[in-house]
Amino acid sequence: MNQPLSYIHPQAKLADNVVVEPFVTISKNVEIGEGTWLGPNVTILENARIGKNCKIFPGAVISAIPQDLKYAGEETWTVIGDHTTIRECATINRGTNHSKETVVGEHCLLMAYTHVAHDCRVGNHVVMANNASLAGHCTLDDYVILGGGTGVQQFTHIGAHAYVSGLAMVRKDIPPFIKTAREPLSYAGVNSVGLRRRGFSSEEINHIQDIYRILFVQGYSTSKAIRLIEAELPATALRDQILNFIRNSKQGILKGFFQKGL
């Protein structure tokens, strides 16, 4: 349903049952999937691809040019998956030449005033609470939860099922399955409540806890902890997922509360 008080560029492609409320602006080369609702005063700028059954609330701005001084007008994209909700005044910038696109996955909730900068990749079922912000080139894997007011430094990677406390400053990579808190941000245990809600068994959660006990609690350097984990704990998909994340970290991972340097 096209609202006569809105502007829709002739080159925009909207499914038949997209709902457009008053004072929405939709620029050229935009595609929006069926069942999506655009609230009043939403702005969708060039090169956005928005999935099915999304809800975008008043004041949100999607696919604005990057806030990056290196951006020189190259054609880049913003991609938003199905069933994602973007609340009031959230902003998502399109990519740069680095990766060409900014991606937000399916079934995500980006609360009011959240910001996703250029070239970020946000997985599925991610929740960003009010005022959480991602600098450029961040990666959030599936089921990450960011507390309100959290700021994530550029190029940071947060692993699947991680929970980050509110008002956190994320300067290092966060491995999967854990909770983080304090300042500077540190390991605060395994996200066992979230894992149970998503169907992880007690045995799997205990296995994850054994891994992180060696990594973060017993005072070893990261390199020594990895050797002990491989020597003492059974090889499983979960163990390999955690160790591969740590080995591939470019920023380095955060520390345990009492953990010393490498």
Contacts in CASP RR format, 6 or more apart in sequence:
PFRMAT RR
TARGET T0000
AUTHOR 0000-0000-0000
METHOD contacts of the structure
MODEL  1
MNQPLSYIHPQAKLADNVVVEPFVTISKNVEIGEGTWLGPNVTILENARI
GKNCKIFPGAVISAIPQDLKYAGEETWTVIGDHTTIRECATINRGTNHSK
ETVVGEHCLLMAYTHVAHDCRVGNHVVMANNASLAGHCTLDDYVILGGGT
GVQQFTHIGAHAYVSGLAMVRKDIPPFIKTAREPLSYAGVNSVGLRRRGF
SSEEINHIQDIYRILFVQGYSTSKAIRLIEAELPATALRDQILNFIRNSK
QGILKGFFQKGL
1 17 0 8 1.000
1 18 0 8 1.000
1 19 0 8 1.000
1 20 0 8 1.000
2 8 0 8 1.000
2 14 0 8 1.000
2 20 0 8 1.000
3 20 0 8 1.000
3 21 0 8 1.000
3 22 0 8 1.000
3 24 0 8 1.000
5 22 0 8 1.000
5 23 0 8 1.000
6 20 0 8 1.000
6 21 0 8 1.000
6 22 0 8 1.000
6 23 0 8 1.000
6 24 0 8 1.000
6 25 0 8 1.000
6 26 0 8 1.000
7 24 0 8 1.000
7 25 0 8 1.000
7 26 0 8 1.000
8 14 0 8 1.000
8 20 0 8 1.000
8 24 0 8 1.000
8 26 0 8 1.000
9 26 0 8 1.000
9 27 0 8 1.000
9 28 0 8 1.000
9 30 0 8 1.000
10 28 0 8 1.000
11 28 0 8 1.000
11 29 0 8 1.000
12 26 0 8 1.000
12 27 0 8 1.000
12 28 0 8 1.000
12 29 0 8 1.000
12 30 0 8 1.000
12 31 0 8 1.000
12 32 0 8 1.000
12 44 0 8 1.000
13 30 0 8 1.000
13 31 0 8 1.000
13 32 0 8 1.000
14 20 0 8 1.000
14 26 0 8 1.000
14 31 0 8 1.000
14 32 0 8 1.000
14 33 0 8 1.000
15 32 0 8 1.000
15 33 0 8 1.000
15 34 0 8 1.000
15 35 0 8 1.000
15 36 0 8 1.000
15 52 0 8 1.000
16 34 0 8 1.000
17 34 0 8 1.000
17 35 0 8 1.000
18 32 0 8 1.000
18 33 0 8 1.000
18 34 0 8 1.000
18 35 0 8 1.000
18 36 0 8 1.000
18 37 0 8 1.000
18 38 0 8 1.000
19 35 0 8 1.000
19 36 0 8 1.000
19 37 0 8 1.000
19 38 0 8 1.000
19 39 0 8 1.000
20 26 0 8 1.000
20 38 0 8 1.000
20 39 0 8 1.000
21 37 0 8 1.000
21 38 0 8 1.000
21 39 0 8 1.000
21 40 0 8 1.000
21 42 0 8 1.000
22 40 0 8 1.000
23 40 0 8 1.000
23 41 0 8 1.000
24 38 0 8 1.000
24 39 0 8 1.000
24 40 0 8 1.000
24 41 0 8 1.000
24 42 0 8 1.000
24 43 0 8 1.000
24 44 0 8 1.000
25 42 0 8 1.000
25 43 0 8 1.000
25 44 0 8 1.000
26 32 0 8 1.000
26 38 0 8 1.000
26 44 0 8 1.000
27 44 0 8 1.000
27 45 0 8 1.000
27 46 0 8 1.000
27 48 0 8 1.000
27 63 0 8 1.000
28 46 0 8 1.000
29 46 0 8 1.000
29 47 0 8 1.000
30 44 0 8 1.000
30 45 0 8 1.000
30 46 0 8 1.000
30 47 0 8 1.000
30 48 0 8 1.000
30 49 0 8 1.000
30 50 0 8 1.000
30 63 0 8 1.000
31 48 0 8 1.000
31 49 0 8 1.000
31 50 0 8 1.000
32 38 0 8 1.000
32 44 0 8 1.000
32 48 0 8 1.000
32 50 0 8 1.000
32 51 0 8 1.000
32 54 0 8 1.000
33 50 0 8 1.000
33 51 0 8 1.000
33 52 0 8 1.000
33 54 0 8 1.000
34 52 0 8 1.000
34 53 0 8 1.000
35 52 0 8 1.000
35 53 0 8 1.000
35 54 0 8 1.000
36 50 0 8 1.000
36 51 0 8 1.000
36 52 0 8 1.000
36 53 0 8 1.000
36 54 0 8 1.000
36 55 0 8 1.000
36 56 0 8 1.000
37 54 0 8 1.000
37 55 0 8 1.000
37 56 0 8 1.000
38 44 0 8 1.000
38 56 0 8 1.000
39 56 0 8 1.000
39 57 0 8 1.000
39 58 0 8 1.000
40 58 0 8 1.000
40 59 0 8 1.000
41 58 0 8 1.000
41 59 0 8 1.000
42 56 0 8 1.000
42 57 0 8 1.000
42 58 0 8 1.000
42 59 0 8 1.000
42 60 0 8 1.000
42 61 0 8 1.000
42 62 0 8 1.000
43 59 0 8 1.000
43 60 0 8 1.000
43 61 0 8 1.000
43 62 0 8 1.000
43 64 0 8 1.000
44 50 0 8 1.000
44 56 0 8 1.000
44 62 0 8 1.000
44 63 0 8 1.000
45 61 0 8 1.000
45 62 0 8 1.000
45 63 0 8 1.000
45 64 0 8 1.000
45 65 0 8 1.000
45 94 0 8 1.000
46 63 0 8 1.000
46 94 0 8 1.000
47 63 0 8 1.000
47 75 0 8 1.000
47 76 0 8 1.000
47 77 0 8 1.000
47 78 0 8 1.000
47 94 0 8 1.000
48 62 0 8 1.000
48 63 0 8 1.000
48 77 0 8 1.000
48 78 0 8 1.000
48 79 0 8 1.000
48 80 0 8 1.000
48 94 0 8 1.000
49 77 0 8 1.000
49 78 0 8 1.000
49 79 0 8 1.000
49 80 0 8 1.000
50 56 0 8 1.000
50 62 0 8 1.000
50 80 0 8 1.000
50 81 0 8 1.000
51 80 0 8 1.000
51 81 0 8 1.000
51 82 0 8 1.000
51 84 0 8 1.000
52 82 0 8 1.000
52 83 0 8 1.000
53 82 0 8 1.000
53 83 0 8 1.000
54 80 0 8 1.000
54 81 0 8 1.000
54 82 0 8 1.000
54 83 0 8 1.000
54 84 0 8 1.000
54 85 0 8 1.000
54 86 0 8 1.000
55 84 0 8 1.000
55 85 0 8 1.000
55 86 0 8 1.000
56 62 0 8 1.000
56 85 0 8 1.000
56 86 0 8 1.000
57 85 0 8 1.000
57 86 0 8 1.000
57 87 0 8 1.000
57 88 0 8 1.000
57 90 0 8 1.000
57 112 0 8 1.000
58 88 0 8 1.000
58 89 0 8 1.000
59 88 0 8 1.000
59 89 0 8 1.000
60 86 0 8 1.000
60 87 0 8 1.000
60 88 0 8 1.000
60 89 0 8 1.000
60 90 0 8 1.000
60 91 0 8 1.000
60 92 0 8 1.000
61 89 0 8 1.000
61 90 0 8 1.000
61 91 0 8 1.000
61 92 0 8 1.000
62 78 0 8 1.000
62 80 0 8 1.000
62 86 0 8 1.000
62 91 0 8 1.000
62 92 0 8 1.000
63 77 0 8 1.000
63 78 0 8 1.000
63 92 0 8 1.000
63 93 0 8 1.000
63 94 0 8 1.000
64 91 0 8 1.000
64 92 0 8 1.000
64 93 0 8 1.000
64 94 0 8 1.000
65 71 0 8 1.000
65 73 0 8 1.000
65 93 0 8 1.000
65 94 0 8 1.000
66 76 0 8 1.000
66 93 0 8 1.000
66 94 0 8 1.000
66 95 0 8 1.000
66 96 0 8 1.000
66 117 0 8 1.000
66 118 0 8 1.000
66 119 0 8 1.000
67 93 0 8 1.000
67 117 0 8 1.000
67 118 0 8 1.000
68 96 0 8 1.000
68 117 0 8 1.000
68 118 0 8 1.000
68 136 0 8 1.000
70 96 0 8 1.000
71 96 0 8 1.000
71 118 0 8 1.000
74 96 0 8 1.000
74 97 0 8 1.000
76 94 0 8 1.000
76 95 0 8 1.000
76 96 0 8 1.000
76 97 0 8 1.000
76 100 0 8 1.000
76 101 0 8 1.000
76 102 0 8 1.000
76 118 0 8 1.000
77 94 0 8 1.000
77 95 0 8 1.000
77 100 0 8 1.000
77 101 0 8 1.000
77 102 0 8 1.000
78 92 0 8 1.000
78 93 0 8 1.000
78 94 0 8 1.000
78 95 0 8 1.000
78 101 0 8 1.000
78 102 0 8 1.000
78 103 0 8 1.000
78 104 0 8 1.000
79 101 0 8 1.000
79 102 0 8 1.000
79 103 0 8 1.000
79 104 0 8 1.000
79 105 0 8 1.000
80 86 0 8 1.000
80 92 0 8 1.000
80 103 0 8 1.000
80 104 0 8 1.000
80 105 0 8 1.000
81 104 0 8 1.000
81 105 0 8 1.000
81 106 0 8 1.000
81 108 0 8 1.000
82 106 0 8 1.000
82 107 0 8 1.000
83 106 0 8 1.000
83 107 0 8 1.000
84 104 0 8 1.000
84 105 0 8 1.000
84 106 0 8 1.000
84 107 0 8 1.000
84 108 0 8 1.000
84 109 0 8 1.000
84 110 0 8 1.000
85 108 0 8 1.000
85 109 0 8 1.000
85 110 0 8 1.000
86 92 0 8 1.000
86 110 0 8 1.000
87 109 0 8 1.000
87 110 0 8 1.000
87 111 0 8 1.000
87 112 0 8 1.000
87 114 0 8 1.000
87 130 0 8 1.000
88 112 0 8 1.000
88 113 0 8 1.000
89 112 0 8 1.000
89 113 0 8 1.000
90 110 0 8 1.000
90 111 0 8 1.000
90 112 0 8 1.000
90 113 0 8 1.000
90 114 0 8 1.000
90 115 0 8 1.000
90 116 0 8 1.000
91 114 0 8 1.000
91 115 0 8 1.000
91 116 0 8 1.000
92 102 0 8 1.000
92 104 0 8 1.000
92 110 0 8 1.000
92 115 0 8 1.000
92 116 0 8 1.000
93 102 0 8 1.000
93 116 0 8 1.000
93 117 0 8 1.000
93 118 0 8 1.000
94 101 0 8 1.000
94 102 0 8 1.000
94 118 0 8 1.000
95 101 0 8 1.000
95 102 0 8 1.000
95 118 0 8 1.000
95 119 0 8 1.000
96 118 0 8 1.000
96 119 0 8 1.000
98 118 0 8 1.000
98 119 0 8 1.000
98 137 0 8 1.000
99 119 0 8 1.000
99 121 0 8 1.000
99 137 0 8 1.000
101 119 0 8 1.000
102 116 0 8 1.000
102 117 0 8 1.000
102 118 0 8 1.000
102 119 0 8 1.000
102 120 0 8 1.000
102 121 0 8 1.000
103 120 0 8 1.000
103 121 0 8 1.000
103 122 0 8 1.000
103 123 0 8 1.000
104 110 0 8 1.000
104 116 0 8 1.000
104 120 0 8 1.000
104 122 0 8 1.000
104 123 0 8 1.000
104 126 0 8 1.000
105 122 0 8 1.000
105 123 0 8 1.000
105 124 0 8 1.000
105 126 0 8 1.000
106 124 0 8 1.000
106 125 0 8 1.000
107 124 0 8 1.000
107 125 0 8 1.000
108 122 0 8 1.000
108 123 0 8 1.000
108 124 0 8 1.000
108 125 0 8 1.000
108 126 0 8 1.000
108 127 0 8 1.000
108 128 0 8 1.000
109 126 0 8 1.000
109 127 0 8 1.000
109 128 0 8 1.000
110 116 0 8 1.000
110 128 0 8 1.000
111 127 0 8 1.000
111 128 0 8 1.000
111 129 0 8 1.000
111 130 0 8 1.000
111 132 0 8 1.000
111 148 0 8 1.000
112 130 0 8 1.000
112 131 0 8 1.000
113 130 0 8 1.000
113 131 0 8 1.000
114 128 0 8 1.000
114 129 0 8 1.000
114 130 0 8 1.000
114 131 0 8 1.000
114 132 0 8 1.000
114 133 0 8 1.000
115 132 0 8 1.000
115 133 0 8 1.000
115 134 0 8 1.000
116 122 0 8 1.000
116 128 0 8 1.000
116 134 0 8 1.000
117 133 0 8 1.000
117 134 0 8 1.000
117 135 0 8 1.000
117 136 0 8 1.000
117 137 0 8 1.000
117 138 0 8 1.000
117 154 0 8 1.000
118 136 0 8 1.000
118 137 0 8 1.000
119 136 0 8 1.000
119 137 0 8 1.000
120 134 0 8 1.000
120 136 0 8 1.000
120 137 0 8 1.000
120 138 0 8 1.000
120 139 0 8 1.000
120 140 0 8 1.000
121 138 0 8 1.000
121 139 0 8 1.000
121 140 0 8 1.000
122 128 0 8 1.000
122 134 0 8 1.000
122 139 0 8 1.000
122 140 0 8 1.000
122 144 0 8 1.000
123 140 0 8 1.000
123 141 0 8 1.000
123 142 0 8 1.000
123 144 0 8 1.000
124 142 0 8 1.000
124 143 0 8 1.000
125 142 0 8 1.000
125 143 0 8 1.000
126 140 0 8 1.000
126 142 0 8 1.000
126 143 0 8 1.000
126 144 0 8 1.000
126 145 0 8 1.000
126 146 0 8 1.000
127 144 0 8 1.000
127 145 0 8 1.000
127 146 0 8 1.000
128 134 0 8 1.000
128 146 0 8 1.000
128 147 0 8 1.000
128 148 0 8 1.000
128 150 0 8 1.000
129 145 0 8 1.000
129 146 0 8 1.000
129 147 0 8 1.000
129 148 0 8 1.000
129 149 0 8 1.000
129 150 0 8 1.000
129 166 0 8 1.000
130 148 0 8 1.000
130 149 0 8 1.000
131 148 0 8 1.000
131 149 0 8 1.000
132 146 0 8 1.000
132 147 0 8 1.000
132 148 0 8 1.000
132 149 0 8 1.000
132 150 0 8 1.000
132 151 0 8 1.000
132 152 0 8 1.000
133 149 0 8 1.000
133 150 0 8 1.000
133 151 0 8 1.000
133 152 0 8 1.000
134 140 0 8 1.000
134 151 0 8 1.000
134 152 0 8 1.000
135 151 0 8 1.000
135 152 0 8 1.000
135 153 0 8 1.000
135 154 0 8 1.000
135 156 0 8 1.000
136 154 0 8 1.000
136 155 0 8 1.000
137 154 0 8 1.000
137 155 0 8 1.000
138 152 0 8 1.000
138 153 0 8 1.000
138 154 0 8 1.000
138 155 0 8 1.000
138 156 0 8 1.000
138 157 0 8 1.000
138 158 0 8 1.000
139 156 0 8 1.000
139 157 0 8 1.000
139 158 0 8 1.000
140 146 0 8 1.000
140 158 0 8 1.000
140 159 0 8 1.000
141 157 0 8 1.000
141 158 0 8 1.000
141 159 0 8 1.000
141 160 0 8 1.000
141 161 0 8 1.000
141 162 0 8 1.000
141 176 0 8 1.000
142 160 0 8 1.000
142 161 0 8 1.000
143 160 0 8 1.000
143 161 0 8 1.000
143 194 0 8 1.000
143 198 0 8 1.000
144 158 0 8 1.000
144 159 0 8 1.000
144 160 0 8 1.000
144 161 0 8 1.000
144 162 0 8 1.000
144 163 0 8 1.000
144 164 0 8 1.000
145 162 0 8 1.000
145 163 0 8 1.000
145 164 0 8 1.000
146 152 0 8 1.000
146 158 0 8 1.000
146 164 0 8 1.000
146 166 0 8 1.000
146 168 0 8 1.000
147 164 0 8 1.000
147 165 0 8 1.000
147 166 0 8 1.000
147 167 0 8 1.000
147 168 0 8 1.000
148 166 0 8 1.000
148 167 0 8 1.000
149 166 0 8 1.000
149 167 0 8 1.000
149 168 0 8 1.000
150 164 0 8 1.000
150 165 0 8 1.000
150 166 0 8 1.000
150 167 0 8 1.000
150 168 0 8 1.000
150 169 0 8 1.000
150 170 0 8 1.000
151 168 0 8 1.000
151 169 0 8 1.000
151 170 0 8 1.000
152 158 0 8 1.000
152 170 0 8 1.000
153 169 0 8 1.000
153 170 0 8 1.000
153 171 0 8 1.000
153 251 0 8 1.000
155 250 0 8 1.000
155 251 0 8 1.000
156 170 0 8 1.000
156 171 0 8 1.000
156 172 0 8 1.000
156 173 0 8 1.000
156 174 0 8 1.000
156 251 0 8 1.000
157 173 0 8 1.000
157 174 0 8 1.000
157 245 0 8 1.000
157 249 0 8 1.000
157 250 0 8 1.000
157 251 0 8 1.000
158 164 0 8 1.000
158 170 0 8 1.000
158 173 0 8 1.000
158 174 0 8 1.000
159 173 0 8 1.000
159 174 0 8 1.000
159 175 0 8 1.000
159 176 0 8 1.000
159 177 0 8 1.000
159 245 0 8 1.000
160 176 0 8 1.000
160 177 0 8 1.000
160 241 0 8 1.000
161 176 0 8 1.000
161 177 0 8 1.000
161 191 0 8 1.000
161 194 0 8 1.000
161 195 0 8 1.000
161 198 0 8 1.000
162 174 0 8 1.000
162 175 0 8 1.000
162 176 0 8 1.000
162 177 0 8 1.000
162 178 0 8 1.000
162 179 0 8 1.000
162 180 0 8 1.000
162 191 0 8 1.000
163 178 0 8 1.000
163 179 0 8 1.000
163 180 0 8 1.000
163 191 0 8 1.000
163 194 0 8 1.000
164 170 0 8 1.000
164 174 0 8 1.000
164 180 0 8 1.000
164 185 0 8 1.000
165 179 0 8 1.000
165 180 0 8 1.000
165 181 0 8 1.000
165 182 0 8 1.000
165 185 0 8 1.000
165 188 0 8 1.000
168 180 0 8 1.000
168 181 0 8 1.000
168 183 0 8 1.000
168 185 0 8 1.000
169 183 0 8 1.000
169 184 0 8 1.000
169 185 0 8 1.000
170 180 0 8 1.000
170 185 0 8 1.000
171 184 0 8 1.000
171 185 0 8 1.000
171 251 0 8 1.000
171 254 0 8 1.000
172 185 0 8 1.000
172 251 0 8 1.000
172 252 0 8 1.000
172 253 0 8 1.000
172 254 0 8 1.000
172 255 0 8 1.000
173 245 0 8 1.000
173 249 0 8 1.000
173 250 0 8 1.000
173 251 0 8 1.000
173 252 0 8 1.000
173 253 0 8 1.000
173 254 0 8 1.000
174 180 0 8 1.000
174 185 0 8 1.000
174 253 0 8 1.000
174 254 0 8 1.000
175 212 0 8 1.000
175 215 0 8 1.000
175 242 0 8 1.000
175 245 0 8 1.000
175 246 0 8 1.000
175 253 0 8 1.000
176 241 0 8 1.000
176 242 0 8 1.000
176 245 0 8 1.000
177 190 0 8 1.000
177 191 0 8 1.000
177 195 0 8 1.000
177 208 0 8 1.000
177 212 0 8 1.000
177 238 0 8 1.000
177 242 0 8 1.000
178 187 0 8 1.000
178 188 0 8 1.000
178 189 0 8 1.000
178 190 0 8 1.000
178 191 0 8 1.000
178 212 0 8 1.000
179 187 0 8 1.000
179 188 0 8 1.000
179 189 0 8 1.000
179 190 0 8 1.000
179 191 0 8 1.000
180 186 0 8 1.000
180 187 0 8 1.000
180 188 0 8 1.000
180 254 0 8 1.000
181 188 0 8 1.000
182 188 0 8 1.000
182 257 0 8 1.000
184 254 0 8 1.000
184 255 0 8 1.000
185 254 0 8 1.000
186 254 0 8 1.000
186 255 0 8 1.000
186 256 0 8 1.000
186 257 0 8 1.000
186 259 0 8 1.000
187 212 0 8 1.000
187 216 0 8 1.000
187 254 0 8 1.000
187 255 0 8 1.000
187 256 0 8 1.000
187 257 0 8 1.000
187 259 0 8 1.000
188 257 0 8 1.000
189 209 0 8 1.000
189 212 0 8 1.000
189 216 0 8 1.000
190 205 0 8 1.000
190 208 0 8 1.000
190 209 0 8 1.000
190 212 0 8 1.000
192 205 0 8 1.000
192 209 0 8 1.000
195 204 0 8 1.000
195 205 0 8 1.000
195 208 0 8 1.000
196 205 0 8 1.000
204 238 0 8 1.000
207 233 0 8 1.000
207 234 0 8 1.000
207 236 0 8 1.000
207 238 0 8 1.000
207 239 0 8 1.000
208 238 0 8 1.000
208 242 0 8 1.000
210 233 0 8 1.000
211 229 0 8 1.000
211 233 0 8 1.000
211 238 0 8 1.000
211 239 0 8 1.000
211 242 0 8 1.000
212 242 0 8 1.000
214 220 0 8 1.000
214 225 0 8 1.000
214 228 0 8 1.000
214 229 0 8 1.000
214 232 0 8 1.000
214 233 0 8 1.000
215 222 0 8 1.000
215 225 0 8 1.000
215 226 0 8 1.000
215 229 0 8 1.000
215 242 0 8 1.000
215 246 0 8 1.000
216 225 0 8 1.000
216 255 0 8 1.000
216 256 0 8 1.000
216 257 0 8 1.000
216 259 0 8 1.000
217 256 0 8 1.000
217 258 0 8 1.000
218 225 0 8 1.000
219 225 0 8 1.000
219 258 0 8 1.000
219 259 0 8 1.000
219 260 0 8 1.000
220 228 0 8 1.000
221 260 0 8 1.000
221 261 0 8 1.000
221 262 0 8 1.000
222 246 0 8 1.000
222 253 0 8 1.000
222 261 0 8 1.000
222 262 0 8 1.000
223 262 0 8 1.000
226 243 0 8 1.000
226 246 0 8 1.000
226 247 0 8 1.000
229 239 0 8 1.000
229 243 0 8 1.000
230 243 0 8 1.000
233 239 0 8 1.000
245 253 0 8 1.000
246 253 0 8 1.000
255 261 0 8 1.000
END
